[in-house]
């Protein structure tokens, strides 16, 4: 069946493989960032405090858990649409909090990277996890 004759909801094995690869790439960054936050709580809380975030230790733990749990959900394809939406909102919020000094080229790059990541999550939320996922196995 050609891609143009497929109906909505149908995927080919190459499409599902591409979705799996996308899930892996998106999840790696969030899992590693979350683990980093959770294993260096005081350092991350200090950075959060410098940004003016109230309750920086709580924010560190909550953001680390969102990143690890959401990243793992994306990786294995469990409740993928929900996890992708949560991480899209999380990424936009983090971007607006930490990467708005667009005069700084590094911050501008981080801002643009986060927009692209958010776009990836929105596509994943719309398309679903593909055939190679817990979601597909659960029906």
Secondary structure as UniProt FT lines:
FT   HELIX           3..5
FT   TURN            8..9
FT   HELIX           13..39
FT   HELIX           41..50
FT   TURN            51..52
FT   HELIX           56..76
FT   HELIX           80..98
FT   TURN            102..103
FT   HELIX           105..127
FT   HELIX           134..138
//
